[in-house]
Amino acid sequence: MSSTLIQFRTDDASKIKASSICERLGIDLPPYYDGSRILDMIAPGGEHMECAEVPVKTNFADTVPVADGIAWKNELMEQQRTAYVICEEKDPDRIIVLGGDCSVEQAPFDYLHGKYPEDTKLLDVKK
């Protein structure tokens, strides 16, 4: 089976539309970590699909912890470990990643590379 990674990005116009929808519903536009929940609600489902959520720290009022010069390093590394464990436990053939920050696909991609070492490639697209 082939593996697929889908990542969503949006332009400013789409963000404005989303803000307008949220405003009409009486809710604030959620921060990035809630985006995956919204995408999960509107993404097409299927009987052979299962959703898994990686818990993330959401209390950003805390003092920003820094380790080795990297803000939130320990928390980010724990999220990566948790995501990888979820992949190992569920043993999916394919993974679709919804929402998150720029590192959200690292653990799923590493898992799939381990499962399909000859069929997993990185593309470096120059602008």
TIVEX-712681 format. One record per residue (C-alpha): x, y, z; residue in three letters. Coordinates in Angstrom, 2 decimals. Example, Ala and Ser with C-alpha at 12.3 -4.5 7.8 and 13.67 -1.06 7.14 Angstrom:
REM residues 2
<r xx="12.30" yy="-4.50" zz="7.80" code="ALA"/>
<r xx="13.67" yy="-1.06" zz="7.14" code="SER"/>
REM end
This chain:
REM residues 127
<r xx="0.00" yy="0.00" zz="0.00" code="MET"/>
<r xx="1.13" yy="3.54" zz="-0.63" code="SER"/>
<r xx="1.35" yy="6.17" zz="2.08" code="SER"/>
<r xx="-0.05" yy="9.67" zz="1.88" code="THR"/>
<r xx="0.56" yy="12.81" zz="3.89" code="LEU"/>
<r xx="-1.85" yy="15.69" zz="3.57" code="ILE"/>
<r xx="-1.13" yy="19.04" zz="5.18" code="GLN"/>
<r xx="-3.46" yy="22.00" zz="5.02" code="PHE"/>
<r xx="-2.35" yy="25.62" zz="4.78" code="ARG"/>
<r xx="-4.54" yy="28.60" zz="4.15" code="THR"/>
<r xx="-4.20" yy="32.05" zz="2.69" code="ASP"/>
<r xx="-5.27" yy="35.27" zz="4.39" code="ASP"/>
<r xx="-8.61" yy="35.39" zz="2.53" code="ALA"/>
<r xx="-9.56" yy="31.90" zz="3.78" code="SER"/>
<r xx="-8.53" yy="32.82" zz="7.31" code="LYS"/>
<r xx="-10.77" yy="35.88" zz="7.14" code="ILE"/>
<r xx="-13.67" yy="33.69" zz="5.96" code="LYS"/>
<r xx="-13.02" yy="31.23" zz="8.80" code="ALA"/>
<r xx="-12.92" yy="34.12" zz="11.28" code="SER"/>
<r xx="-16.25" yy="35.34" zz="9.93" code="SER"/>
<r xx="-17.84" yy="31.88" zz="10.31" code="ILE"/>
<r xx="-16.53" yy="31.58" zz="13.88" code="CYS"/>
<r xx="-17.80" yy="35.07" zz="14.69" code="GLU"/>
<r xx="-21.31" yy="34.21" zz="13.40" code="ARG"/>
<r xx="-21.23" yy="31.07" zz="15.56" code="LEU"/>
<r xx="-20.24" yy="33.17" zz="18.56" code="GLY"/>
<r xx="-16.84" yy="31.58" zz="19.03" code="ILE"/>
<r xx="-13.29" yy="32.87" zz="18.72" code="ASP"/>
<r xx="-11.06" yy="31.60" zz="15.96" code="LEU"/>
<r xx="-9.20" yy="28.86" zz="17.81" code="PRO"/>
<r xx="-5.43" yy="28.67" zz="18.12" code="PRO"/>
<r xx="-3.54" yy="26.25" zz="15.87" code="TYR"/>
<r xx="-3.86" yy="23.27" zz="18.23" code="TYR"/>
<r xx="-7.67" yy="23.38" zz="17.91" code="ASP"/>
<r xx="-7.46" yy="23.53" zz="14.12" code="GLY"/>
<r xx="-7.00" yy="19.79" zz="13.89" code="SER"/>
<r xx="-10.27" yy="19.24" zz="15.77" code="ARG"/>
<r xx="-12.12" yy="21.51" zz="13.36" code="ILE"/>
<r xx="-10.54" yy="19.79" zz="10.36" code="LEU"/>
<r xx="-11.48" yy="16.39" zz="11.84" code="ASP"/>
<r xx="-15.12" yy="17.51" zz="12.04" code="MET"/>
<r xx="-15.27" yy="18.63" zz="8.41" code="ILE"/>
<r xx="-12.97" yy="16.05" zz="6.79" code="ALA"/>
<r xx="-14.68" yy="13.13" zz="5.07" code="PRO"/>
<r xx="-14.70" yy="10.00" zz="7.19" code="GLY"/>
<r xx="-14.81" yy="6.36" zz="6.38" code="GLY"/>
<r xx="-15.48" yy="3.06" zz="8.05" code="GLU"/>
<r xx="-11.80" yy="2.12" zz="7.81" code="HIS"/>
<r xx="-10.53" yy="5.39" zz="9.29" code="MET"/>
<r xx="-9.62" yy="6.05" zz="12.89" code="GLU"/>
<r xx="-8.67" yy="9.33" zz="14.49" code="CYS"/>
<r xx="-5.91" yy="9.70" zz="17.07" code="ALA"/>
<r xx="-5.01" yy="12.90" zz="18.88" code="GLU"/>
<r xx="-1.62" yy="13.80" zz="20.29" code="VAL"/>
<r xx="-2.04" yy="15.82" zz="23.48" code="PRO"/>
<r xx="-0.32" yy="19.20" zz="23.39" code="VAL"/>
<r xx="0.43" yy="21.77" zz="26.06" code="LYS"/>
<r xx="-2.12" yy="24.58" zz="25.85" code="THR"/>
<r xx="-1.28" yy="26.68" zz="28.91" code="ASN"/>
<r xx="0.79" yy="29.32" zz="27.17" code="PHE"/>
<r xx="0.51" yy="31.70" zz="30.14" code="ALA"/>
<r xx="3.37" yy="29.77" zz="31.79" code="ASP"/>
<r xx="6.91" yy="31.01" zz="31.57" code="THR"/>
<r xx="8.43" yy="29.69" zz="28.36" code="VAL"/>
<r xx="10.81" yy="26.85" zz="29.27" code="PRO"/>
<r xx="14.06" yy="26.80" zz="27.28" code="VAL"/>
<r xx="16.36" yy="23.77" zz="26.94" code="ALA"/>
<r xx="19.51" yy="23.82" zz="24.80" code="ASP"/>
<r xx="18.44" yy="27.23" zz="23.51" code="GLY"/>
<r xx="15.11" yy="25.89" zz="22.19" code="ILE"/>
<r xx="11.79" yy="27.14" zz="23.57" code="ALA"/>
<r xx="9.50" yy="24.29" zz="24.67" code="TRP"/>
<r xx="12.12" yy="21.70" zz="23.55" code="LYS"/>
<r xx="11.21" yy="19.07" zz="26.17" code="ASN"/>
<r xx="7.48" yy="19.49" zz="25.55" code="GLU"/>
<r xx="7.95" yy="19.25" zz="21.77" code="LEU"/>
<r xx="10.13" yy="16.15" zz="22.10" code="MET"/>
<r xx="7.51" yy="14.52" zz="24.33" code="GLU"/>
<r xx="4.81" yy="15.27" zz="21.74" code="GLN"/>
<r xx="7.00" yy="13.65" zz="19.06" code="GLN"/>
<r xx="7.52" yy="10.55" zz="21.22" code="ARG"/>
<r xx="3.79" yy="10.34" zz="21.97" code="THR"/>
<r xx="2.90" yy="10.66" zz="18.28" code="ALA"/>
<r xx="5.36" yy="7.93" zz="17.36" code="TYR"/>
<r xx="4.00" yy="5.60" zz="20.08" code="VAL"/>
<r xx="0.46" yy="6.17" zz="18.77" code="ILE"/>
<r xx="1.65" yy="5.24" zz="15.27" code="CYS"/>
<r xx="3.34" yy="2.08" zz="16.56" code="GLU"/>
<r xx="0.30" yy="1.03" zz="18.60" code="GLU"/>
<r xx="-2.22" yy="1.61" zz="15.80" code="LYS"/>
<r xx="0.12" yy="0.32" zz="13.05" code="ASP"/>
<r xx="-1.60" yy="2.18" zz="10.18" code="PRO"/>
<r xx="-0.73" yy="1.60" zz="6.53" code="ASP"/>
<r xx="-1.40" yy="5.27" zz="5.71" code="ARG"/>
<r xx="-1.61" yy="8.44" zz="7.76" code="ILE"/>
<r xx="-3.37" yy="11.72" zz="7.13" code="ILE"/>
<r xx="-2.18" yy="14.57" zz="9.35" code="VAL"/>
<r xx="-4.62" yy="17.39" zz="10.09" code="LEU"/>
<r xx="-3.63" yy="20.61" zz="11.82" code="GLY"/>
<r xx="-0.73" yy="21.38" zz="14.06" code="GLY"/>
<r xx="2.48" yy="23.29" zz="13.62" code="ASP"/>
<r xx="5.39" yy="22.82" zz="11.23" code="CYS"/>
<r xx="6.68" yy="19.74" zz="13.08" code="SER"/>
<r xx="3.42" yy="17.81" zz="13.24" code="VAL"/>
<r xx="4.28" yy="15.42" zz="10.41" code="GLU"/>
<r xx="7.76" yy="14.42" zz="11.66" code="GLN"/>
<r xx="6.77" yy="11.43" zz="13.82" code="ALA"/>
<r xx="4.22" yy="10.03" zz="11.32" code="PRO"/>
<r xx="6.68" yy="10.43" zz="8.45" code="PHE"/>
<r xx="9.47" yy="8.73" zz="10.44" code="ASP"/>
<r xx="7.08" yy="5.90" zz="11.34" code="TYR"/>
<r xx="6.06" yy="5.40" zz="7.69" code="LEU"/>
<r xx="9.69" yy="5.56" zz="6.57" code="HIS"/>
<r xx="10.46" yy="2.74" zz="9.02" code="GLY"/>
<r xx="7.52" yy="0.72" zz="7.71" code="LYS"/>
<r xx="8.19" yy="1.41" zz="4.01" code="TYR"/>
<r xx="11.91" yy="2.29" zz="3.75" code="PRO"/>
<r xx="12.07" yy="1.71" zz="0.00" code="GLU"/>
<r xx="8.80" yy="3.48" zz="-0.79" code="ASP"/>
<r xx="9.12" yy="6.64" zz="1.31" code="THR"/>
<r xx="10.89" yy="9.66" zz="-0.13" code="LYS"/>
<r xx="11.40" yy="13.33" zz="0.69" code="LEU"/>
<r xx="10.96" yy="15.88" zz="-2.03" code="LEU"/>
<r xx="12.92" yy="19.12" zz="-1.86" code="ASP"/>
<r xx="10.99" yy="21.63" zz="-3.92" code="VAL"/>
<r xx="12.85" yy="24.85" zz="-4.63" code="LYS"/>
<r xx="10.82" yy="27.98" zz="-5.18" code="LYS"/>
REM end
